[in-house]
Amino acid sequence: MRRALAAALLLCLSSTVVRADHPFSWTGLYIGAHGGWATGGWDGTLTYDPGTGPLAGVFDPAGRSITAEGWLGGGQIGFNVQSGAFVLGIEVDGAWTNLSDEETFTSKDGLGDYRQM
């Protein structure tokens, strides 16, 4: 993982344009899209706060895990101008996801059910 991050950082800090035998320019408009699948999780201890401060021991069991998954997608559009070995540009992008999960936690002492969405 550290090697991949180091390689990505080195690539981002590179200021020269690599060319083949034929000329190439980075100047121009570009449009792109991206998509994928996301997962996430939470492990922890639940507390209940009725507004006067957290109350310990309300939920049973105290340790819980929540996992979520869903799609993600988005797009980008930008314009670059190359001047020698430097490329300057502007980009607008957006991304969306439906990453979600739902869990119901039942309290001790009959205080009710609480939903985490």
KOLGU-4560 file (N, C-alpha, C; in nm, 3 decimals, padded with zeros to 5 digits):
<recs>
<n_xx: 00.082 n_yy: -00.119 n_zz: 00.000 ca_xx: 00.000 ca_yy: 00.000 ca_zz: 00.000 c_xx: 00.087 c_yy: 00.126 c_zz: 00.000 mol: A seq: 1 type: MET>
<n_xx: 00.194 n_yy: 00.124 n_zz: 00.081 ca_xx: 00.283 ca_yy: 00.240 ca_zz: 00.085 c_xx: 00.353 c_yy: 00.262 c_zz: -00.047 mol: A seq: 2 type: ARG>
<n_xx: 00.389 n_yy: 00.152 n_zz: -00.115 ca_xx: 00.454 ca_yy: 00.165 ca_zz: -00.246 c_xx: 00.359 c_yy: 00.226 c_zz: -00.347 mol: A seq: 3 type: ARG>
<n_xx: 00.231 n_yy: 00.186 n_zz: -00.343 ca_xx: 00.133 ca_yy: 00.241 ca_zz: -00.436 c_xx: 00.113 c_yy: 00.391 c_zz: -00.411 mol: A seq: 4 type: ALA>
<n_xx: 00.106 n_yy: 00.431 n_zz: -00.283 ca_xx: 00.091 ca_yy: 00.573 ca_zz: -00.251 c_xx: 00.213 c_yy: 00.653 c_zz: -00.293 mol: A seq: 5 type: LEU>
<n_xx: 00.331 n_yy: 00.596 n_zz: -00.272 ca_xx: 00.454 ca_yy: 00.664 ca_zz: -00.314 c_xx: 00.458 c_yy: 00.680 c_zz: -00.465 mol: A seq: 6 type: ALA>
<n_xx: 00.418 n_yy: 00.577 n_zz: -00.538 ca_xx: 00.416 ca_yy: 00.586 ca_zz: -00.685 c_xx: 00.315 c_yy: 00.690 c_zz: -00.732 mol: A seq: 7 type: ALA>
<n_xx: 00.198 n_yy: 00.694 n_zz: -00.668 ca_xx: 00.097 ca_yy: 00.793 ca_zz: -00.706 c_xx: 00.146 c_yy: 00.935 c_zz: -00.677 mol: A seq: 8 type: ALA>
<n_xx: 00.211 n_yy: 00.955 n_zz: -00.563 ca_xx: 00.265 ca_yy: 01.086 ca_zz: -00.529 c_xx: 00.372 c_yy: 01.128 c_zz: -00.628 mol: A seq: 9 type: LEU>
<n_xx: 00.460 n_yy: 01.037 n_zz: -00.664 ca_xx: 00.566 ca_yy: 01.067 ca_zz: -00.761 c_xx: 00.506 c_yy: 01.104 c_zz: -00.896 mol: A seq: 10 type: LEU>
<n_xx: 00.403 n_yy: 01.034 n_zz: -00.937 ca_xx: 00.337 ca_yy: 01.064 ca_zz: -01.064 c_xx: 00.272 c_yy: 01.202 c_zz: -01.060 mol: A seq: 11 type: LEU>
<n_xx: 00.208 n_yy: 01.236 n_zz: -00.947 ca_xx: 00.143 ca_yy: 01.367 ca_zz: -00.935 c_xx: 00.243 c_yy: 01.481 c_zz: -00.933 mol: A seq: 12 type: CYS>
<n_xx: 00.361 n_yy: 01.459 n_zz: -00.877 ca_xx: 00.461 ca_yy: 01.564 ca_zz: -00.868 c_xx: 00.545 c_yy: 01.578 c_zz: -00.995 mol: A seq: 13 type: LEU>
<n_xx: 00.530 n_yy: 01.487 n_zz: -01.086 ca_xx: 00.606 ca_yy: 01.492 ca_zz: -01.211 c_xx: 00.562 c_yy: 01.612 c_zz: -01.293 mol: A seq: 14 type: SER>
<n_xx: 00.658 n_yy: 01.689 n_zz: -01.345 ca_xx: 00.622 ca_yy: 01.810 ca_zz: -01.418 c_xx: 00.654 c_yy: 01.803 c_zz: -01.566 mol: A seq: 15 type: SER>
<n_xx: 00.700 n_yy: 01.692 n_zz: -01.615 ca_xx: 00.732 ca_yy: 01.682 ca_zz: -01.757 c_xx: 00.629 c_yy: 01.596 c_zz: -01.827 mol: A seq: 16 type: THR>
<n_xx: 00.609 n_yy: 01.625 n_zz: -01.952 ca_xx: 00.518 ca_yy: 01.548 ca_zz: -02.035 c_xx: 00.601 c_yy: 01.446 c_zz: -02.112 mol: A seq: 17 type: VAL>
<n_xx: 00.567 n_yy: 01.319 n_zz: -02.099 ca_xx: 00.639 ca_yy: 01.214 ca_zz: -02.170 c_xx: 00.583 c_yy: 01.205 c_zz: -02.311 mol: A seq: 18 type: VAL>
<n_xx: 00.671 n_yy: 01.207 n_zz: -02.409 ca_xx: 00.626 ca_yy: 01.204 ca_zz: -02.548 c_xx: 00.684 c_yy: 01.083 c_zz: -02.619 mol: A seq: 19 type: ARG>
<n_xx: 00.611 n_yy: 01.037 n_zz: -02.715 ca_xx: 00.662 ca_yy: 00.933 ca_zz: -02.803 c_xx: 00.735 c_yy: 01.002 c_zz: -02.918 mol: A seq: 20 type: ALA>
<n_xx: 00.751 n_yy: 00.934 n_zz: -03.030 ca_xx: 00.819 ca_yy: 00.994 ca_zz: -03.145 c_xx: 00.734 c_yy: 01.099 c_zz: -03.214 mol: A seq: 21 type: ASP>
<n_xx: 00.605 n_yy: 01.101 n_zz: -03.188 ca_xx: 00.519 ca_yy: 01.200 ca_zz: -03.253 c_xx: 00.473 c_yy: 01.303 c_zz: -03.149 mol: A seq: 22 type: HIS>
<n_xx: 00.446 n_yy: 01.427 n_zz: -03.194 ca_xx: 00.408 ca_yy: 01.533 ca_zz: -03.100 c_xx: 00.271 c_yy: 01.505 c_zz: -03.038 mol: A seq: 23 type: PRO>
<n_xx: 00.255 n_yy: 01.549 n_zz: -02.916 ca_xx: 00.129 ca_yy: 01.532 ca_zz: -02.843 c_xx: 00.107 c_yy: 01.656 c_zz: -02.760 mol: A seq: 24 type: PHE>
<n_xx: -00.016 n_yy: 01.704 n_zz: -02.755 ca_xx: -00.049 ca_yy: 01.821 ca_zz: -02.676 c_xx: -00.160 c_yy: 01.786 c_zz: -02.576 mol: A seq: 25 type: SER>
<n_xx: -00.146 n_yy: 01.835 n_zz: -02.454 ca_xx: -00.249 ca_yy: 01.816 ca_zz: -02.352 c_xx: -00.355 c_yy: 01.925 c_zz: -02.357 mol: A seq: 26 type: TRP>
<n_xx: -00.342 n_yy: 02.021 n_zz: -02.449 ca_xx: -00.438 ca_yy: 02.130 ca_zz: -02.460 c_xx: -00.570 c_yy: 02.079 c_zz: -02.516 mol: A seq: 27 type: THR>
<n_xx: -00.679 n_yy: 02.117 n_zz: -02.450 ca_xx: -00.811 ca_yy: 02.082 ca_zz: -02.503 c_xx: -00.912 c_yy: 02.047 c_zz: -02.395 mol: A seq: 28 type: GLY>
<n_xx: -01.032 n_yy: 02.021 n_zz: -02.442 ca_xx: -01.145 ca_yy: 01.985 ca_zz: -02.358 c_xx: -01.147 c_yy: 01.835 c_zz: -02.335 mol: A seq: 29 type: LEU>
<n_xx: -01.186 n_yy: 01.792 n_zz: -02.217 ca_xx: -01.202 ca_yy: 01.650 ca_zz: -02.191 c_xx: -01.327 c_yy: 01.628 c_zz: -02.106 mol: A seq: 30 type: TYR>
<n_xx: -01.386 n_yy: 01.511 n_zz: -02.124 ca_xx: -01.505 ca_yy: 01.470 ca_zz: -02.051 c_xx: -01.482 c_yy: 01.326 c_zz: -02.006 mol: A seq: 31 type: ILE>
<n_xx: -01.520 n_yy: 01.294 n_zz: -01.883 ca_xx: -01.498 ca_yy: 01.159 ca_zz: -01.834 c_xx: -01.608 c_yy: 01.116 c_zz: -01.739 mol: A seq: 32 type: GLY>
<n_xx: -01.609 n_yy: 00.988 n_zz: -01.712 ca_xx: -01.705 ca_yy: 00.930 ca_zz: -01.617 c_xx: -01.633 c_yy: 00.826 c_zz: -01.533 mol: A seq: 33 type: ALA>
<n_xx: -01.686 n_yy: 00.802 n_zz: -01.415 ca_xx: -01.630 ca_yy: 00.699 ca_zz: -01.329 c_xx: -01.743 c_yy: 00.630 c_zz: -01.255 mol: A seq: 34 type: HIS>
<n_xx: -01.717 n_yy: 00.508 n_zz: -01.215 ca_xx: -01.817 ca_yy: 00.431 ca_zz: -01.141 c_xx: -01.751 c_yy: 00.319 c_zz: -01.064 mol: A seq: 35 type: GLY>
<n_xx: -01.824 n_yy: 00.266 n_zz: -00.969 ca_xx: -01.768 ca_yy: 00.157 ca_zz: -00.890 c_xx: -01.862 c_yy: 00.111 c_zz: -00.782 mol: A seq: 36 type: GLY>
<n_xx: -01.808 n_yy: 00.036 n_zz: -00.689 ca_xx: -01.882 ca_yy: -00.022 ca_zz: -00.578 c_xx: -01.809 c_yy: 00.016 c_zz: -00.450 mol: A seq: 37 type: TRP>
<n_xx: -01.883 n_yy: 00.058 n_zz: -00.349 ca_xx: -01.823 ca_yy: 00.101 ca_zz: -00.223 c_xx: -01.874 c_yy: 00.016 c_zz: -00.108 mol: A seq: 38 type: ALA>
<n_xx: -01.787 n_yy: -00.007 n_zz: -00.011 ca_xx: -01.825 ca_yy: -00.076 ca_zz: 00.112 c_xx: -01.767 c_yy: 00.001 c_zz: 00.230 mol: A seq: 39 type: THR>
<n_xx: -01.829 n_yy: -00.012 n_zz: 00.344 ca_xx: -01.779 ca_yy: 00.055 ca_zz: 00.463 c_xx: -01.830 c_yy: -00.016 c_zz: 00.587 mol: A seq: 40 type: GLY>
<n_xx: -01.776 n_yy: 00.021 n_zz: 00.700 ca_xx: -01.818 ca_yy: -00.043 ca_zz: 00.823 c_xx: -01.791 c_yy: 00.041 c_zz: 00.945 mol: A seq: 41 type: GLY>
<n_xx: -01.860 n_yy: 00.008 n_zz: 01.052 ca_xx: -01.843 ca_yy: 00.074 ca_zz: 01.181 c_xx: -01.850 c_yy: -00.031 c_zz: 01.289 mol: A seq: 42 type: TRP>
<n_xx: -01.758 n_yy: -00.026 n_zz: 01.382 ca_xx: -01.759 ca_yy: -00.111 ca_zz: 01.502 c_xx: -01.750 c_yy: -00.017 c_zz: 01.620 mol: A seq: 43 type: ASP>
<n_xx: -01.837 n_yy: -00.037 n_zz: 01.718 ca_xx: -01.830 ca_yy: 00.050 ca_zz: 01.834 c_xx: -01.932 c_yy: 00.018 c_zz: 01.940 mol: A seq: 44 type: GLY>
<n_xx: -01.935 n_yy: 00.104 n_zz: 02.039 ca_xx: -02.027 ca_yy: 00.092 ca_zz: 02.150 c_xx: -02.132 c_yy: 00.201 c_zz: 02.137 mol: A seq: 45 type: THR>
<n_xx: -02.257 n_yy: 00.164 n_zz: 02.148 ca_xx: -02.367 ca_yy: 00.259 ca_zz: 02.134 c_xx: -02.395 c_yy: 00.326 c_zz: 02.268 mol: A seq: 46 type: LEU>
<n_xx: -02.428 n_yy: 00.454 n_zz: 02.262 ca_xx: -02.475 ca_yy: 00.524 ca_zz: 02.381 c_xx: -02.604 c_yy: 00.597 c_zz: 02.343 mol: A seq: 47 type: THR>
<n_xx: -02.685 n_yy: 00.623 n_zz: 02.443 ca_xx: -02.812 ca_yy: 00.693 ca_zz: 02.422 c_xx: -02.802 c_yy: 00.828 c_zz: 02.492 mol: A seq: 48 type: TYR>
<n_xx: -02.836 n_yy: 00.935 n_zz: 02.420 ca_xx: -02.832 ca_yy: 01.069 ca_zz: 02.476 c_xx: -02.969 c_yy: 01.134 c_zz: 02.459 mol: A seq: 49 type: ASP>
<n_xx: -03.048 n_yy: 01.144 n_zz: 02.568 ca_xx: -03.181 ca_yy: 01.205 ca_zz: 02.558 c_xx: -03.175 c_yy: 01.357 c_zz: 02.557 mol: A seq: 50 type: PRO>
<n_xx: -03.057 n_yy: 01.415 n_zz: 02.553 ca_xx: -03.042 ca_yy: 01.559 ca_zz: 02.553 c_xx: -02.981 c_yy: 01.611 c_zz: 02.683 mol: A seq: 51 type: GLY>
<n_xx: -02.968 n_yy: 01.525 n_zz: 02.780 ca_xx: -02.911 ca_yy: 01.565 ca_zz: 02.908 c_xx: -02.772 c_yy: 01.503 c_zz: 02.929 mol: A seq: 52 type: THR>
<n_xx: -02.722 n_yy: 01.432 n_zz: 02.829 ca_xx: -02.592 ca_yy: 01.365 ca_zz: 02.839 c_xx: -02.608 c_yy: 01.217 c_zz: 02.811 mol: A seq: 53 type: GLY>
<n_xx: -02.502 n_yy: 01.151 n_zz: 02.769 ca_xx: -02.509 ca_yy: 01.009 ca_zz: 02.734 c_xx: -02.544 c_yy: 00.922 c_zz: 02.854 mol: A seq: 54 type: PRO>
<n_xx: -02.630 n_yy: 00.823 n_zz: 02.831 ca_xx: -02.664 ca_yy: 00.724 ca_zz: 02.932 c_xx: -02.598 c_yy: 00.594 c_zz: 02.893 mol: A seq: 55 type: LEU>
<n_xx: -02.515 n_yy: 00.540 n_zz: 02.980 ca_xx: -02.445 ca_yy: 00.415 ca_zz: 02.952 c_xx: -02.537 c_yy: 00.295 c_zz: 02.975 mol: A seq: 56 type: ALA>
<n_xx: -02.514 n_yy: 00.188 n_zz: 02.901 ca_xx: -02.585 ca_yy: 00.063 ca_zz: 02.923 c_xx: -02.728 c_yy: 00.059 c_zz: 02.876 mol: A seq: 57 type: GLY>
<n_xx: -02.770 n_yy: 00.149 n_zz: 02.789 ca_xx: -02.908 ca_yy: 00.150 ca_zz: 02.740 c_xx: -02.928 c_yy: 00.041 c_zz: 02.637 mol: A seq: 58 type: VAL>
<n_xx: -02.830 n_yy: 00.021 n_zz: 02.551 ca_xx: -02.844 ca_yy: -00.077 ca_zz: 02.444 c_xx: -02.780 c_yy: -00.210 c_zz: 02.483 mol: A seq: 59 type: PHE>
<n_xx: -02.838 n_yy: -00.318 n_zz: 02.429 ca_xx: -02.785 ca_yy: -00.452 ca_zz: 02.456 c_xx: -02.778 c_yy: -00.525 c_zz: 02.323 mol: A seq: 60 type: ASP>
<n_xx: -02.666 n_yy: -00.575 n_zz: 02.274 ca_xx: -02.534 ca_yy: -00.565 ca_zz: 02.337 c_xx: -02.471 c_yy: -00.429 c_zz: 02.312 mol: A seq: 61 type: PRO>
<n_xx: -02.373 n_yy: -00.394 n_zz: 02.393 ca_xx: -02.309 ca_yy: -00.263 ca_zz: 02.383 c_xx: -02.221 c_yy: -00.254 c_zz: 02.258 mol: A seq: 62 type: ALA>
<n_xx: -02.155 n_yy: -00.363 n_zz: 02.220 ca_xx: -02.069 ca_yy: -00.360 ca_zz: 02.102 c_xx: -02.147 c_yy: -00.400 c_zz: 01.979 mol: A seq: 63 type: GLY>
<n_xx: -02.143 n_yy: -00.319 n_zz: 01.875 ca_xx: -02.217 ca_yy: -00.347 ca_zz: 01.752 c_xx: -02.129 c_yy: -00.324 c_zz: 01.630 mol: A seq: 64 type: ARG>
<n_xx: -02.170 n_yy: -00.385 n_zz: 01.521 ca_xx: -02.105 ca_yy: -00.363 ca_zz: 01.392 c_xx: -02.211 c_yy: -00.329 c_zz: 01.289 mol: A seq: 65 type: SER>
<n_xx: -02.182 n_yy: -00.234 n_zz: 01.207 ca_xx: -02.270 ca_yy: -00.196 ca_zz: 01.097 c_xx: -02.186 c_yy: -00.198 c_zz: 00.970 mol: A seq: 66 type: ILE>
<n_xx: -02.235 n_yy: -00.261 n_zz: 00.866 ca_xx: -02.168 ca_yy: -00.259 ca_zz: 00.737 c_xx: -02.263 c_yy: -00.200 c_zz: 00.634 mol: A seq: 67 type: THR>
<n_xx: -02.207 n_yy: -00.135 n_zz: 00.535 ca_xx: -02.287 ca_yy: -00.074 ca_zz: 00.430 c_xx: -02.220 c_yy: -00.099 c_zz: 00.296 mol: A seq: 68 type: ALA>
<n_xx: -02.299 n_yy: -00.098 n_zz: 00.190 ca_xx: -02.244 ca_yy: -00.111 ca_zz: 00.055 c_xx: -02.339 c_yy: -00.045 c_zz: -00.043 mol: A seq: 69 type: GLU>
<n_xx: -02.287 n_yy: -00.015 n_zz: -00.160 ca_xx: -02.369 ca_yy: 00.046 ca_zz: -00.265 c_xx: -02.283 c_yy: 00.094 c_zz: -00.380 mol: A seq: 70 type: GLY>
<n_xx: -02.349 n_yy: 00.140 n_zz: -00.484 ca_xx: -02.279 ca_yy: 00.185 ca_zz: -00.604 c_xx: -02.235 c_yy: 00.330 c_zz: -00.587 mol: A seq: 71 type: TRP>
<n_xx: -02.141 n_yy: 00.370 n_zz: -00.671 ca_xx: -02.102 ca_yy: 00.509 ca_zz: -00.680 c_xx: -02.074 c_yy: 00.542 c_zz: -00.825 mol: A seq: 72 type: LEU>
<n_xx: -02.092 n_yy: 00.665 n_zz: -00.860 ca_xx: -02.068 ca_yy: 00.706 ca_zz: -00.998 c_xx: -02.059 c_yy: 00.857 c_zz: -01.007 mol: A seq: 73 type: GLY>
<n_xx: -02.009 n_yy: 00.903 n_zz: -01.118 ca_xx: -01.998 ca_yy: 01.047 ca_zz: -01.138 c_xx: -01.932 c_yy: 01.080 c_zz: -01.269 mol: A seq: 74 type: GLY>
<n_xx: -01.899 n_yy: 01.205 n_zz: -01.284 ca_xx: -01.838 ca_yy: 01.250 ca_zz: -01.408 c_xx: -01.755 c_yy: 01.375 c_zz: -01.386 mol: A seq: 75 type: GLY>
<n_xx: -01.678 n_yy: 01.407 n_zz: -01.488 ca_xx: -01.594 ca_yy: 01.526 ca_zz: -01.483 c_xx: -01.582 c_yy: 01.586 c_zz: -01.623 mol: A seq: 76 type: GLN>
<n_xx: -01.559 n_yy: 01.716 n_zz: -01.624 ca_xx: -01.536 ca_yy: 01.788 ca_zz: -01.748 c_xx: -01.432 c_yy: 01.895 c_zz: -01.718 mol: A seq: 77 type: ILE>
<n_xx: -01.341 n_yy: 01.916 n_zz: -01.810 ca_xx: -01.236 ca_yy: 02.013 ca_zz: -01.786 c_xx: -01.170 c_yy: 02.061 c_zz: -01.913 mol: A seq: 78 type: GLY>
<n_xx: -01.081 n_yy: 02.156 n_zz: -01.896 ca_xx: -01.006 ca_yy: 02.211 ca_zz: -02.009 c_xx: -00.863 c_yy: 02.236 c_zz: -01.964 mol: A seq: 79 type: PHE>
<n_xx: -00.767 n_yy: 02.190 n_zz: -02.043 ca_xx: -00.624 ca_yy: 02.207 ca_zz: -02.014 c_xx: -00.558 c_yy: 02.292 c_zz: -02.120 mol: A seq: 80 type: ASN>
<n_xx: -00.452 n_yy: 02.362 n_zz: -02.080 ca_xx: -00.366 ca_yy: 02.437 ca_zz: -02.172 c_xx: -00.223 c_yy: 02.398 c_zz: -02.140 mol: A seq: 81 type: VAL>
<n_xx: -00.151 n_yy: 02.352 n_zz: -02.243 ca_xx: -00.011 ca_yy: 02.313 ca_zz: -02.225 c_xx: 00.078 c_yy: 02.425 c_zz: -02.272 mol: A seq: 82 type: GLN>
<n_xx: 00.180 n_yy: 02.456 n_zz: -02.190 ca_xx: 00.281 ca_yy: 02.554 ca_zz: -02.226 c_xx: 00.416 c_yy: 02.491 c_zz: -02.196 mol: A seq: 83 type: SER>
<n_xx: 00.482 n_yy: 02.443 n_zz: -02.300 ca_xx: 00.608 ca_yy: 02.373 ca_zz: -02.281 c_xx: 00.583 c_yy: 02.244 c_zz: -02.206 mol: A seq: 84 type: GLY>
<n_xx: 00.655 n_yy: 02.225 n_zz: -02.096 ca_xx: 00.640 ca_yy: 02.103 ca_zz: -02.017 c_xx: 00.533 c_yy: 02.117 c_zz: -01.909 mol: A seq: 85 type: ALA>
<n_xx: 00.466 n_yy: 02.232 n_zz: -01.901 ca_xx: 00.365 ca_yy: 02.255 ca_zz: -01.798 c_xx: 00.224 c_yy: 02.249 c_zz: -01.855 mol: A seq: 86 type: PHE>
<n_xx: 00.134 n_yy: 02.195 n_zz: -01.775 ca_xx: -00.007 ca_yy: 02.185 ca_zz: -01.814 c_xx: -00.089 c_yy: 02.252 c_zz: -01.705 mol: A seq: 87 type: VAL>
<n_xx: -00.168 n_yy: 02.351 n_zz: -01.743 ca_xx: -00.260 ca_yy: 02.418 ca_zz: -01.651 c_xx: -00.402 c_yy: 02.387 c_zz: -01.694 mol: A seq: 88 type: LEU>
<n_xx: -00.491 n_yy: 02.374 n_zz: -01.599 ca_xx: -00.627 ca_yy: 02.341 ca_zz: -01.637 c_xx: -00.727 c_yy: 02.370 c_zz: -01.528 mol: A seq: 89 type: GLY>
<n_xx: -00.852 n_yy: 02.352 n_zz: -01.565 ca_xx: -00.963 ca_yy: 02.368 ca_zz: -01.473 c_xx: -01.055 c_yy: 02.248 c_zz: -01.493 mol: A seq: 90 type: ILE>
<n_xx: -01.116 n_yy: 02.202 n_zz: -01.384 ca_xx: -01.202 ca_yy: 02.085 ca_zz: -01.392 c_xx: -01.320 c_yy: 02.102 c_zz: -01.298 mol: A seq: 91 type: GLU>
<n_xx: -01.434 n_yy: 02.051 n_zz: -01.341 ca_xx: -01.553 ca_yy: 02.043 ca_zz: -01.257 c_xx: -01.591 c_yy: 01.895 c_zz: -01.252 mol: A seq: 92 type: VAL>
<n_xx: -01.616 n_yy: 01.846 n_zz: -01.131 ca_xx: -01.655 ca_yy: 01.706 ca_zz: -01.120 c_xx: -01.761 c_yy: 01.688 c_zz: -01.014 mol: A seq: 93 type: ASP>
<n_xx: -01.828 n_yy: 01.578 n_zz: -01.021 ca_xx: -01.931 ca_yy: 01.543 ca_zz: -00.923 c_xx: -01.938 c_yy: 01.393 c_zz: -00.909 mol: A seq: 94 type: GLY>
<n_xx: -01.980 n_yy: 01.349 n_zz: -00.792 ca_xx: -01.992 ca_yy: 01.206 ca_zz: -00.767 c_xx: -02.113 c_yy: 01.181 c_zz: -00.678 mol: A seq: 95 type: ALA>
<n_xx: -02.175 n_yy: 01.066 n_zz: -00.696 ca_xx: -02.293 ca_yy: 01.027 ca_zz: -00.620 c_xx: -02.278 c_yy: 00.883 c_zz: -00.574 mol: A seq: 96 type: TRP>
<n_xx: -02.346 n_yy: 00.849 n_zz: -00.466 ca_xx: -02.344 ca_yy: 00.713 ca_zz: -00.417 c_xx: -02.477 c_yy: 00.679 c_zz: -00.350 mol: A seq: 97 type: THR>
<n_xx: -02.509 n_yy: 00.552 n_zz: -00.347 ca_xx: -02.625 ca_yy: 00.506 ca_zz: -00.270 c_xx: -02.579 c_yy: 00.416 c_zz: -00.156 mol: A seq: 98 type: ASN>
<n_xx: -02.461 n_yy: 00.444 n_zz: -00.103 ca_xx: -02.405 ca_yy: 00.368 ca_zz: 00.008 c_xx: -02.500 c_yy: 00.379 c_zz: 00.127 mol: A seq: 99 type: LEU>
<n_xx: -02.556 n_yy: 00.266 n_zz: 00.170 ca_xx: -02.651 ca_yy: 00.271 ca_zz: 00.280 c_xx: -02.665 c_yy: 00.135 c_zz: 00.347 mol: A seq: 100 type: SER>
<n_xx: -02.717 n_yy: 00.140 n_zz: 00.466 ca_xx: -02.752 ca_yy: 00.021 ca_zz: 00.542 c_xx: -02.848 c_yy: 00.064 c_zz: 00.650 mol: A seq: 101 type: ASP>
<n_xx: -02.917 n_yy: -00.029 n_zz: 00.708 ca_xx: -03.013 ca_yy: 00.002 ca_zz: 00.813 c_xx: -03.001 c_yy: -00.103 c_zz: 00.922 mol: A seq: 102 type: GLU>
<n_xx: -03.004 n_yy: -00.058 n_zz: 01.047 ca_xx: -02.992 ca_yy: -00.148 ca_zz: 01.160 c_xx: -03.087 c_yy: -00.101 c_zz: 01.269 mol: A seq: 103 type: GLU>
<n_xx: -03.154 n_yy: -00.192 n_zz: 01.337 ca_xx: -03.241 ca_yy: -00.159 ca_zz: 01.449 c_xx: -03.175 c_yy: -00.204 c_zz: 01.578 mol: A seq: 104 type: THR>
<n_xx: -03.168 n_yy: -00.113 n_zz: 01.675 ca_xx: -03.107 ca_yy: -00.142 ca_zz: 01.804 c_xx: -03.217 c_yy: -00.143 c_zz: 01.910 mol: A seq: 105 type: PHE>
<n_xx: -03.230 n_yy: -00.250 n_zz: 01.981 ca_xx: -03.330 ca_yy: -00.261 ca_zz: 02.087 c_xx: -03.266 c_yy: -00.224 c_zz: 02.220 mol: A seq: 106 type: THR>
<n_xx: -03.333 n_yy: -00.137 n_zz: 02.294 ca_xx: -03.278 ca_yy: -00.091 ca_zz: 02.420 c_xx: -03.316 c_yy: -00.183 c_zz: 02.535 mol: A seq: 107 type: SER>
<n_xx: -03.238 n_yy: -00.175 n_zz: 02.642 ca_xx: -03.273 ca_yy: -00.242 ca_zz: 02.768 c_xx: -03.380 c_yy: -00.156 c_zz: 02.835 mol: A seq: 108 type: LYS>
<n_xx: -03.443 n_yy: -00.205 n_zz: 02.935 ca_xx: -03.535 ca_yy: -00.128 ca_zz: 03.019 c_xx: -03.654 c_yy: -00.069 c_zz: 02.943 mol: A seq: 109 type: ASP>
<n_xx: -03.686 n_yy: -00.122 n_zz: 02.825 ca_xx: -03.806 ca_yy: -00.080 ca_zz: 02.753 c_xx: -03.806 c_yy: 00.062 c_zz: 02.704 mol: A seq: 110 type: GLY>
<n_xx: -03.690 n_yy: 00.122 n_zz: 02.675 ca_xx: -03.688 ca_yy: 00.261 ca_zz: 02.624 c_xx: -03.721 c_yy: 00.269 c_zz: 02.476 mol: A seq: 111 type: LEU>
<n_xx: -03.737 n_yy: 00.156 n_zz: 02.408 ca_xx: -03.779 ca_yy: 00.160 ca_zz: 02.269 c_xx: -03.675 c_yy: 00.107 c_zz: 02.173 mol: A seq: 112 type: GLY>
<n_xx: -03.712 n_yy: 00.107 n_zz: 02.046 ca_xx: -03.623 ca_yy: 00.067 ca_zz: 01.937 c_xx: -03.571 c_yy: 00.193 c_zz: 01.869 mol: A seq: 113 type: ASP>
<n_xx: -03.445 n_yy: 00.190 n_zz: 01.829 ca_xx: -03.383 ca_yy: 00.301 ca_zz: 01.761 c_xx: -03.325 c_yy: 00.251 c_zz: 01.631 mol: A seq: 114 type: TYR>
<n_xx: -03.349 n_yy: 00.324 n_zz: 01.526 ca_xx: -03.303 ca_yy: 00.284 ca_zz: 01.394 c_xx: -03.184 c_yy: 00.370 c_zz: 01.354 mol: A seq: 115 type: ARG>
<n_xx: -03.081 n_yy: 00.303 n_zz: 01.306 ca_xx: -02.963 ca_yy: 00.371 ca_zz: 01.252 c_xx: -02.967 c_yy: 00.350 c_zz: 01.103 mol: A seq: 116 type: GLN>
<n_xx: -02.974 n_yy: 00.458 n_zz: 01.026 ca_xx: -02.983 ca_yy: 00.446 ca_zz: 00.879 c_xx: -02.865 c_yy: 00.514 c_zz: 00.816 mol: A seq: 117 type: MET>
</recs>
